[in-house]
């Protein structure tokens, strides 16, 4: 199990790279994360959902994603509450206090998923969440040491030296654990190192003297990490605003408080002639060829936030100038005339007006669609693949002009009369090279194909990450620890 001294130390990336490294050695490898908190999720073939990081780790293992790779997924809907997904299925909502009481009862499901994966694998690489040093959350823990002890597996610690304090983080984390938990830790990794790694050599003795632990590798900064889908919305921060004269296709995305499935943007960022700008609160939406309204875990709350920023005025002005607007999932719902949540699925029961750019309306229902889909784009004829992950039924005049024709004779989405405003429920569209190329040609007439093959690029980056880790991590020792539970 890979546990971190804190959040965002690079656990997900390290697990993905090790998954690919051991898979290339001929082992049947599976990723596992007992508890995850993310609004960036993926749909599995069996109609469930898991964290995006575990879906990427499954790709690294060259196997299809499974609901058992992430048996508990928390999807934040407010500052204190989240939707609880267990083995791929929504179980309801819980605030932080209620979930603290609930999590111990989820351990049997977590262990069930762990055993199912164990039965089909030579090696499971388990990712922790946050830090085991959060001793205030230790009671009933299923994310870190609570799970490690229940499953009886060894642990490696990871510290992020780029943020500073890595030595104290390792020593302090170790010191806050019980004796039995300390005994599970078989070593540590230093991640995101910049500069001459030999400068860290004196620290190795200090850490060994304080903890008895050996370093299994100092991992330099992996510059290509941006080519892989990110799980945390923190990855969207500090995006540069492109100059209007740079000649690129400019796509602007409002940063919604509960933005979800933002990996929809990654394939667009991979295009050399496309600039994707995340518009942060406090500033107007900059000029764009396309305003893209993304997914959200709380449609009504984020629609209100969009209005508080005055972005609704910017979007309407953009539309009057002939600009294109695309809404994906919750973004599609926002484009209609109203959104109703009569059962309080995503917040207090209420009905609010939408942006009015499509003649449709949405009622949020309790049944969640989780489906892999194929079809074609009606405007361009391009074939596409993607997935649905939403609650809500959308109807109205503009649905008679659906954006997508899906397999099985099903239609999805809506298009305005002049074709400038579109919306649909399907995520992952832009990962399909054919659809992405055809859609970008609508934004710039005569645009030639860039040659970017997004999924191939992700796969090649995973290989590069595995190479990167194998150069600096004692992977043979990691495997010995995994197999024996001891460092022998």
N, C-alpha and C positions, 0 to 999 in steps of 0.2 A: 504494500500500500504506500502510495506517495502522498504524504501529508505536508502542508506548508506551514511556515511560521506566521503566515498572514494570508489575506486574500490577494489575488492578482500577483502572486509570486511566480507564476508560470507553470503551475501544476498541469493544467490541461495540455499545454504545448509539449511538455516533457513526456507525459503519458502517450500522446499521439506519436511522438518521435520514437519512443521505446517500443510502442506497438508495431510500428513499421520495421524497426531494426530487428526485433525478434521474429516477426513474420518472415522477413527475408532469410532468416536462418532456418526456415522450414518448420517452425513451431506453429501450432494452432493457438492463436492469441485472441483474447477477448478483453475489451475495456469494461470497467464497472465503476459506477459512482453511486453510492447508496442514497445520498440526498443531494439534490442540486437546487439552486435558486436562480432562475433565469427566465426571461420572457422571449428568449431566442431559442425556439424549439424546432424539432424535426418530426415528421410523421414517419412511422414505421410501416412496413408492408402489411402487418397484421392489424392496422387501423388504430394504433396507439401513438403516444407522443413521448419524446425524451428530450433532454437537453441537447442543443446543437453540438456542444463539445464532444458528447459521447457518439453522436452520429459521425463526426469527423474522425474520431478514434476508430470507429468501426470501418470506415473507409481505409484508414491506415492499416487495419488488420485484413483488408480485402474481404470483408464479410458484410452482409446486409445488417443494418441497424435493427436492434430488438428492444422491446419495452423492458426487458430484464437487464439491459445495460445501465439503466437509470430508473430504479423502481420507485423512487420518490422524487417528484419534481414540484417545486414551489414556484408559482408564477405571480409575482407581486401585482396587486391591483390598487394598493394605496400605501401610505407611509407605514401602516401597521398591520395590514392584512394581505393574504395571498390565496390564490386558488391552489388546492392540493390535488395533485395527480398521483395516483398509485398504480404501478404496473401499467402505465399508459392511459389510464382512465380517470376522468375528473371525479373526485369524491366529494367536492364541496369547497367551501371557503373557511378560512380560520385566521383570526388575528394572532399576533405574536404570542400572547399569553395562552390562548386556546391550543395553538400548535405545540407549545412546550409540554402541555399535558397530553397531547395526542401522539407525539413522536415515538414514545416507548411502545405504544400499541402497534406501530408500523414495523417494528423490528422483525416479526415473523415473515411479513411479505418481502422485506429486504433480504433476509437470509434465504428465503425460497428462491428468489431470483439469482442470488449468488450461487446456490447449489445447482440450479439449472444450467448456468453458464459453465460452472466448474466441470460438469459432466461432459461437456463437449469440447473442452479446451485443455491444452498442455500448460497454459500460463494465463492467469488473470492479472491484469494490472489495474489496481484499484486507486481511484482518485479521491482524496479527502476534500472537505469543503471548509473554507475559512482556516481556522487554526485550532489544534488541540489544546492550546494554551488558554482558550476561552473557558476557563474553569467554571464560570458562572452558568454556562450552558451544558455542563458535563452530565448532569442528571438526565437519564434517558437518552443519552447521545446515540445517534445512529450514523453520524457523518464522519467521525474521526476515531478516537480511541475506543469509544463505545462499540463501534462496529468491529474494529480490529480485534478487540478482546472477544467479542461474540463469535467471530469467524476464525479466531486463533491464527492470525497472519502477522508476519513481520512488517516493519514500517521503515521507510526512509524519509527523512526530513528534507525540505527544500526551503532555502532562503534566497531572497532577491537582493543582491548586493547593489543593484542600480538605485534603489530607494534609500540606501544607507542603513547602517545599524545591523548588518547581517550577523556579525559575531554575537552581539547582544541578543539578537532574535533567536539564534540557535541555543545559546547558553540559557537564556531566560525561559524559552519554551521547555527545554529539558528540565529545568529546575522546578517548574510549576506542575510537572506530572507526578503521578504516584510512582512508587518503586516498580510495580508490575508494568506500568505503561512505559517507563524509562527502559525496562528490559526488552521491550518490543522493538525499540529503535536500534537498527543495525548499522546506521551510517547516515550521511547527509550529502546533499548536493548544493553547491553555490551556483545560482543562476543569474543570467544577464550581466556577466562581467564585461567591462570595457577596459581596454588597455593591456598592460603586461601582467599576465596571471601570476608571474613569479613574485609580484609584490604581495600576494596573499599568503605566501609560504609561511611567514612568521605566525599568522593567525591559526594555522593548522595545529601547531603545538598548543596554543592557548586553548583552543576548543577541546582538544584531546585531554588536556590537563583538567579542564572544568567538567567534562561530560564523559570522557572515555570513548568518544565516538571518532571514527575515521571519516575522512572526506573521500567519497567515491567519484568525485569529479567536480572541476570548476568549469562551468559551461559559459563560453563567451556569448555575447549578444548575437542573436540570430536575426540578421537584417531582413531576411525574407519572410518573417512571421506575418507581415501585413498581407501576404498573398493567401493566407488561410482564413477561413471564416472565424470571426471573433464571437465569443459568447456573451461578453459583458458589454452593456451599453456605454461603459467608460471608454471603450475603444472609439466611440464616435466623438469624443471631446477634442477640442482644439483642432478641428478641421479648418484648413485655410480657405479663405474666400477667394475664388479665382477672379482674376481681372477680366473685365468684360471684353477686352480686346485680344484675348489670348488665342482666339480662333477655334477654341474647342466647343463641342456641344455642351451647353451648361445645364446641368440638372440640379435643382434646389430642393432640399428635403427639410421641412420644418422639424425641429427637434421636439417631439412630443414627450411629456413627462413619463408616459408608460409605453414608449415605443417598443414594438415587438417585431420579431422576425426581420431584423434589420440586415441580415445577411442577404436579403434581396438586392442590396446595393453593391455587394462585393464584385459581382461580375461586371457591373457598369464601371466601377473604379479600375478594373483591369484593362479597360479599353484606353489606348494611348491618346485618343482624340476626344475623350469625355472627361469633364470635370464635374464631380459630385460634391456639392457644398451642403454641409449640415448647418442650417440656420439656427443659431442659438437664441434663446430668449433674450429680450432686451434690444433686439435689432430688427429692422424690417427685412423682408425677403428681398434678396438682391435680384437683378435682372436674370432671366433664365429662358432657355428654349422649352424647358419642361419643369413644372412643379409637380413633384411626386409626393402624394400623401401616403405615408407608410402604414403598416399594421400597428395596432395598439391593443394593450390588455384591458383598457377601459375606454371604450369609444366615446361615451358621453362626457366623461371627465376630461378627456384630452381634447374634445371638440370645444369645450368651455375654455380650456387653457389656450387653445389656438385663437379663440376670439379675444381673450384677455390681452394677448400679445398684439392684436390688431392685424394678425396675419390673414384673417378672413377678408379684410379690405384689400390687402396686397394680392391675394389670390383672385379676387373679383376684378381688380384692375388689370392684372396679367391676362385674365380671360378676355376682357374688353379689347385688349391690344392684339387679340388673335393668338395668344399663347396657348400651348397645350397643357392639359392637366390630366394626371393619371392617379387614380386611387386604388390601393391594394388592400383588400380585406376591410379592416376598420376604416381605412382611408376612403374606400369605395362607399361605405355606409355614410360617412360624413358628407359626401358630395350630394346626397339626396335632399329631399325637402324636409324630412324629419327622421329622428331616431327615437324609438320608444323602448323602454326597459320596464315593462309593467310588473315583472316578477322580481325586480331587484337583483338580477343575475350578476351585474358588474358594479353595482353600487346601489344607492337609494332608488326605489321605483320612481321613474319620471319620464317625461317625453320632452324633447328639445328640438327646435328647428335645426335643420342641416344647412349647408352652404347654398343649396338650391341650384347647383350647376347641373344636376341630373334630375329628371322627373321620376324619381323613385322614392320609396320610403322603406324603412327597416324596422322590424320588430325583433328584439333580442329574445330568443327562446332558450329553453334549457337543454336542448339536444345539440351536442357539439359535433360538427362535421370534421372528421379526420380521415382523409382519403388521398391516396396518390392518384393523379389524373394524367391523362394524355388527351391531345386534341389539336386544334389549329386556331390560329388568329384569323378572324373573319376579314379584317381589313387588308392583311397582306397575304393570307393563305399559308403562312409559315406554320410548320408543325411545332408542337411544344410539349413539354412535360413539366409537371409541378405537383403541388399538393394543396389541399384545402385544410384549414385549421381555423374554425370560427364557430361562433354561435350567432344566430340571427337568420331571418328570412327577409329578402329584399324583393319588392314587387313594384310595379308601376309602368307607365307608358314607355319609358326608355328601355325597359328590359325586352321590349319587342325588337330592339336593335342590340342583341347581345354582343359583347366583345369577343367571346370565345365560343367555339363549337367543340364540345368535349365528346369523347368516345361514348358510345351507347346512345347517341342522339340527344344528349343533354346539352343545354346552353348555359352560359354563365356570364354575368356582368351586364353592363349597359353602356350605350354610346349616345352622346348628344346628337341632335339633328345634323350639325355641321361636322361631326366627327372629331372635334377638338378636345372634348372631354370624354374620358373613358374610365371605367372602373370594373373590377372583377374580384372574385374571392380567391383566386389561385396565387399562391406564393411560389417562388422558385422559378418564375418564368424566364428571368434574365440569365439563369445558369444554362439555359438551352441556347447554344451558339446560333442556331438558325433563327429563332425568335428574336434574340437580342440584335442580331444584324439587321433583320427586317424592320424592327421597331425603330432603331436608331436612324435608319434611312428615311423614316417619316419625319424625323427632326431636322435632318439635313439632306435635301434632295441631292441625289448623285453620289452619296457617300459610298466609298468603296469598302470592301470587307477588310477588317484589320488583321485577320488571321489568328486572333486570340481564340484559343480553345480552352475555355475556363476550367472544365473538370480535369482536363489533361494537365493544366497548369497546377491545380491543387495537388494532383497525384505526384507530379514531379517535385513540388515543394516538400511534400512529405518524405520523398526519397532524400532530398537535400538535407532535411532536418535529421533524418536517421544517420546520414553520413556525418553530420555536424556532431551529433551526440557520440557516435562510435569513436570519434577521434579523441574525445576528452573524458568520457565516462567509462568506468571499469564495468562494462556490460556483462562480462563473464562472472564477475563477483556478484552483480545484481541478480543474475540467474541462479547462482549457487544459494544465495540468501532466500530467494523465492522458493526454491525446491526443498530446502532443508529447514527453513525458519531460523537458521543460524548462519553466522559468517565464518564458514570453515574453508 
